Amino acid sequence: MRKFDIAIIPGDGIGREIVPAAAGVLEEVARRYNHLFNLHWGLLGGAAMDKGLPPLPQETLDMVRKCDAILFGSVGDPKYDFPGAKILPNEGLRGLRAGLKLYTNLRPAKYIPTLANRTPFKPSTIRGVDLVIVRDFAGSFARGRSKVWKNAEGRQAQDFLVYSEKEIRRSLTFAFKLAQTRRKKLTLAAQAGVFATSRLWREIAREMLPDYPDVEFETYAPDNCAMQLERNPASFDVIVNDIVPVAGMLNNQAAMLMGSLGMAPSAALRPESAKGLTRGGALFWGFGLYEPIHGSSPKHAGKDEVNPIATILSAALLLRHSLGLDKEAAAVERAINKVLRTHRTYDLMETGKTKVGTKQMGELIAAALP
């Protein structure tokens, strides 16, 4: 029996529904595969502020530092988002990533045959899609260096885009190593004709090429990359981005290759902590934070209707990349595919399928585990 400690942080909005559904799947994995998962529940964001605590309570930070990985839901509560607000729930998640040095974000998108008719694309266009988008959380706008002021021309605003060579090399090393374990192709989406930081990303990437002779490398402007994601998405393997807003756009676009934002998982990892390959050939990164890419969606909260699969797929990433349990992660993915043949949440509904809510979808996937 292998023992692991997993921090479970639902956060805000629909996070309080999707995370319990995914936690139930993890508990069933532990039961069927003879593991012991100690689940430690914590508060963050608006959920913590509701208790009179800061967005990132010290007790939550202390708790997660004792764990092997974190499964997170979502952050953001409209009652704390108003003009002049001094503290925002999002500060909790940013503080957690920074405090744990989780600098690099991994967001996979993979063709799911059972959902081929639920995407905006022709099935022939998305067949074979299996890509990962990598972005950096440390530099760029993540440092929060912004400025707002007034002058004779009215209100002014400025954001600072800053990257160090160390940060760029760290993210590119992650992306190159990831590509080596996959189809050995890396695409850099960078606005090199506009931003000096983008040119630096491109220069450093080219300097690193001799260290990765087995990896095919190409550079696209972000708008061209977005177009190619629509024209020929299966041609991509690993995409690394230099600017957070661009990465966010490509992330959401890639999610629609899977049919819904409710299908898109993610991981935040320490790029320097790779510990080798799992038995299934995936990279074992050690500690990480795993979450769906969608937000807290307050209008859907409390209705037991949203799709928990992005969170359950995030739990599969957790099993694979932080616990080294590749076989168990693959079992979760197979269970999801099996259930989707017959049951769907509202965002994925098709004629002939049975509509279910958040809780039941989680239960069906847990029951379908091989």
C-alpha positions in Angstrom: 0.0 0.0 0.0 1.3 3.4 -1.0 0.3 6.4 1.2 -0.1 10.0 0.0 -1.3 13.3 1.4 -3.5 15.4 -0.9 -4.7 18.9 -0.2 -8.3 19.5 -1.4 -9.3 23.1 -1.8 -12.7 23.7 -3.4 -12.4 27.5 -3.4 -15.3 29.6 -4.6 -18.4 29.2 -6.8 -18.7 25.9 -8.6 -15.5 24.8 -7.0 -17.5 23.7 -4.0 -19.4 21.2 -6.2 -16.8 20.0 -8.8 -14.0 19.4 -6.3 -16.0 17.0 -4.1 -17.0 15.1 -7.2 -13.3 14.7 -8.2 -12.3 13.9 -4.6 -14.9 11.0 -4.7 -13.1 9.7 -7.8 -9.7 9.9 -6.0 -11.2 8.0 -3.0 -12.4 5.2 -5.3 -9.0 5.0 -7.0 -7.4 4.5 -3.6 -9.9 1.8 -2.7 -9.6 -0.1 -6.0 -5.8 0.1 -6.3 -4.9 -0.4 -2.7 -3.6 3.1 -1.9 -4.2 5.4 1.1 -5.0 8.9 0.1 -5.2 11.2 3.1 -7.4 14.1 1.9 -6.8 17.4 3.8 -9.5 20.1 3.1 -8.6 23.8 3.1 -10.0 27.3 2.5 -8.9 29.8 -0.1 -10.2 32.9 -1.9 -13.7 34.2 -1.1 -14.4 31.0 0.9 -11.7 32.1 3.3 -12.8 35.7 3.3 -16.3 34.6 4.3 -14.7 33.3 7.5 -13.0 36.6 8.2 -9.6 35.2 7.0 -7.3 36.6 4.3 -7.6 35.1 0.7 -4.7 32.7 1.5 -4.9 31.8 5.2 -1.6 30.8 6.8 -3.2 27.5 8.0 -4.0 26.6 4.4 -0.4 27.4 3.3 1.0 25.4 6.2 -1.3 22.5 5.4 -0.5 22.2 1.7 3.3 22.3 2.4 2.9 19.0 4.1 1.1 17.4 1.2 2.2 15.6 -2.0 -0.1 17.6 -4.3 -3.1 20.0 -4.3 -6.5 19.5 -6.1 -8.1 23.0 -6.5 -11.4 24.2 -7.8 -11.9 27.8 -8.6 -11.5 31.3 -7.2 -13.6 34.4 -7.5 -16.7 35.8 -5.8 -18.6 38.7 -7.2 -19.5 40.1 -3.7 -15.8 40.8 -3.2 -15.3 42.3 -6.7 -16.2 45.9 -6.7 -14.6 49.3 -7.5 -12.0 50.2 -4.9 -11.8 46.7 -3.4 -8.5 46.5 -1.5 -8.4 42.7 -1.3 -9.6 40.3 -4.0 -10.1 36.5 -3.7 -7.7 35.9 -6.7 -4.9 37.0 -4.5 -5.2 33.7 -2.6 -4.4 31.6 -5.7 -1.6 33.9 -6.9 -0.1 33.8 -3.4 -0.4 30.0 -3.2 1.4 29.6 -6.6 4.1 32.1 -5.6 4.6 30.7 -2.1 5.0 27.2 -3.4 7.2 28.3 -6.4 4.7 26.8 -8.9 6.0 28.8 -11.8 4.9 26.7 -14.8 1.4 25.9 -16.0 0.6 22.8 -18.1 -2.7 22.6 -20.0 -3.4 19.5 -22.1 -6.1 19.1 -24.8 -6.8 15.7 -26.3 -9.2 14.4 -28.9 -12.1 12.6 -27.3 -13.9 10.5 -30.0 -17.2 10.3 -28.1 -17.4 14.2 -28.1 -16.4 14.6 -31.8 -19.8 16.0 -32.7 -20.0 18.4 -29.7 -17.1 20.6 -30.8 -17.3 23.6 -33.2 -15.0 21.7 -35.5 -15.4 19.0 -38.1 -14.5 15.6 -36.6 -11.9 15.2 -39.4 -10.2 18.4 -38.2 -9.8 17.4 -34.6 -9.1 13.7 -35.1 -5.7 12.9 -33.5 -5.4 16.1 -31.4 -3.1 15.6 -28.5 -1.3 18.8 -27.4 -0.1 20.6 -24.3 0.0 24.3 -23.8 2.8 25.5 -21.4 2.8 29.0 -19.8 4.8 30.8 -17.2 3.4 32.2 -13.9 6.5 33.9 -12.6 7.4 36.8 -14.9 5.3 38.9 -17.3 2.2 40.6 -15.8 2.1 38.1 -12.9 4.3 40.4 -10.8 1.5 42.8 -10.6 3.6 45.8 -11.7 0.8 48.1 -13.0 0.2 51.8 -12.8 -3.0 53.9 -13.0 -3.0 57.7 -12.9 -4.7 60.8 -14.2 -3.3 63.8 -16.1 -4.6 66.5 -18.4 -5.7 63.9 -21.0 -7.7 62.0 -18.4 -7.2 58.5 -16.9 -4.0 56.6 -17.9 -3.0 53.0 -17.3 0.2 51.1 -17.8 1.2 47.5 -17.4 4.8 46.3 -17.2 5.9 43.2 -19.2 9.1 41.9 -17.6 11.1 38.7 -18.0 14.5 37.6 -16.8 16.7 35.1 -18.7 16.5 32.8 -15.8 12.7 32.7 -15.9 12.6 32.2 -19.7 15.2 29.3 -19.6 13.3 27.7 -16.8 10.0 27.6 -18.8 11.7 26.6 -22.0 13.6 23.8 -20.3 10.3 22.5 -19.0 8.7 22.7 -22.5 11.7 21.0 -24.3 11.8 18.2 -21.7 8.1 17.7 -22.0 8.3 17.5 -25.8 11.0 14.9 -25.6 8.6 12.6 -23.8 5.9 13.1 -26.4 6.1 13.6 -30.2 9.3 15.8 -30.0 7.9 19.0 -31.4 7.8 22.4 -29.7 6.1 25.5 -30.9 6.8 29.0 -29.4 3.9 31.4 -29.7 5.6 34.8 -29.3 4.9 38.3 -30.6 8.5 38.8 -31.5 7.8 41.6 -34.0 6.2 43.8 -31.3 7.6 43.0 -27.8 11.3 43.0 -26.7 10.4 40.2 -24.2 9.1 38.1 -27.0 12.3 38.5 -29.0 14.3 37.5 -25.9 12.2 34.3 -25.6 12.9 33.5 -29.3 16.6 34.2 -29.0 17.0 32.0 -25.9 14.9 29.2 -27.4 17.2 29.1 -30.4 20.3 29.2 -28.2 18.9 26.1 -26.4 18.2 24.1 -29.5 21.6 22.3 -29.6 20.8 20.8 -26.1 17.6 19.2 -27.6 18.6 18.0 -31.1 15.8 15.5 -31.1 13.1 18.2 -30.8 11.6 20.0 -33.9 11.2 23.7 -33.1 9.1 26.3 -34.7 7.9 29.9 -33.8 4.5 31.3 -34.6 3.0 34.8 -33.9 0.1 34.2 -31.5 -2.5 35.2 -34.1 -1.1 32.7 -36.6 -0.9 30.1 -33.9 -4.6 30.6 -33.1 -5.4 30.2 -36.8 -3.4 27.0 -37.1 -5.2 25.7 -34.0 -8.4 25.9 -36.1 -6.9 24.8 -39.4 -4.7 21.9 -38.3 -4.8 21.4 -34.5 -3.4 17.8 -34.7 -0.1 19.3 -36.0 0.8 20.7 -32.6 2.5 18.8 -29.8 3.8 21.2 -27.1 3.0 25.0 -27.3 4.9 27.4 -25.0 3.7 31.0 -24.6 5.6 34.0 -23.5 2.7 36.3 -22.4 0.0 35.3 -20.0 -3.0 36.9 -21.8 -2.0 35.2 -25.1 -1.7 31.9 -23.3 -5.2 32.3 -21.8 -6.6 32.9 -25.3 -5.0 29.8 -26.7 -5.9 27.7 -23.7 -9.6 28.4 -24.1 -9.4 27.9 -27.8 -7.7 24.5 -27.3 -10.4 23.6 -24.7 -13.0 23.8 -27.4 -11.2 21.1 -29.3 -12.4 18.9 -26.5 -16.0 20.2 -26.6 -16.2 22.5 -23.6 -14.3 24.4 -21.0 -15.7 21.8 -18.6 -13.3 19.3 -20.2 -10.0 21.2 -19.8 -7.7 20.4 -16.9 -4.4 22.0 -15.8 -1.4 21.7 -13.6 0.9 24.2 -12.0 4.3 22.7 -11.4 7.9 23.4 -10.2 9.8 23.3 -13.5 13.1 22.4 -11.9 11.7 19.4 -9.9 11.4 16.7 -12.6 12.2 13.3 -11.1 12.3 11.2 -14.3 9.7 9.2 -16.1 6.8 7.1 -14.7 6.4 3.6 -15.8 3.9 4.8 -18.4 6.4 7.2 -19.9 5.0 10.4 -18.4 7.2 12.9 -16.6 7.0 12.7 -12.8 7.3 16.3 -11.6 6.6 15.8 -7.8 4.6 18.5 -6.0 2.0 20.4 -8.0 -1.4 22.2 -8.0 -4.1 20.8 -10.2 -7.3 22.6 -11.3 -9.8 23.0 -14.1 -9.1 26.0 -16.4 -12.6 27.5 -16.1 -13.5 30.0 -13.4 -15.9 30.0 -10.5 -19.0 30.6 -12.7 -21.2 32.2 -10.0 -24.4 32.0 -12.1 -24.1 28.2 -12.1 -23.0 27.7 -8.5 -25.2 25.7 -6.2 -27.3 24.2 -9.0 -25.7 20.8 -9.3 -25.5 21.2 -13.1 -21.9 22.0 -14.1 -19.4 19.6 -15.7 -16.9 18.2 -13.1 -14.8 16.3 -15.7 -12.1 19.1 -16.1 -11.5 18.7 -12.3 -11.6 14.9 -12.5 -9.1 15.1 -15.4 -7.0 17.4 -13.2 -7.1 14.7 -10.6 -5.8 12.3 -13.2 -2.9 14.7 -13.9 -2.2 14.8 -10.2 -2.0 11.0 -10.1 0.3 10.9 -13.1 2.6 13.8 -12.5 2.8 14.2 -8.7 2.2 10.7 -7.4 3.7 8.8 -10.3 0.6 6.6 -10.6 0.3 6.5 -14.4 -1.8 3.3 -14.5 -4.4 4.8 -12.1 -4.5 8.1 -14.1 -5.1 6.1 -17.3 -7.9 4.2 -15.5 -9.6 7.5 -14.6 -9.4 8.7 -18.2 -10.9 5.4 -19.5 -13.7 5.7 -17.0 -14.5 9.2 -18.2 -14.6 8.0 -21.8 -16.9 5.1 -20.9 -19.4 7.3 -19.0 -19.5 10.0 -21.8 -20.9 7.4 -24.2 -24.2 7.4 -22.4 -24.3 10.3 -19.9 -23.6 14.0 -20.2 -23.8 17.3 -18.3 -25.7 20.2 -19.9 -22.7 21.6 -21.8 -22.1 18.3 -23.7 -25.7 17.1 -24.3 -26.6 15.3 -27.5 -29.7 13.5 -28.6 -29.8 10.0 -27.2 -27.7 10.8 -24.1 -28.9 11.0 -20.5 -28.5 14.3 -18.8 -27.0 14.3 -15.3 -25.7 16.8 -12.8 -22.4 17.4 -11.2 -22.7 15.0 -8.3 -24.1 12.1 -10.4 -21.4 12.5 -13.1 -18.7 12.2 -10.5 -20.4 9.1 -9.0 -20.8 7.5 -12.5 -17.1 8.0 -13.3 -16.0 6.6 -9.9 -18.2 3.5 -10.5 -16.8 3.0 -14.0 -13.2 2.7 -12.8 -11.7 -0.6 -14.0 
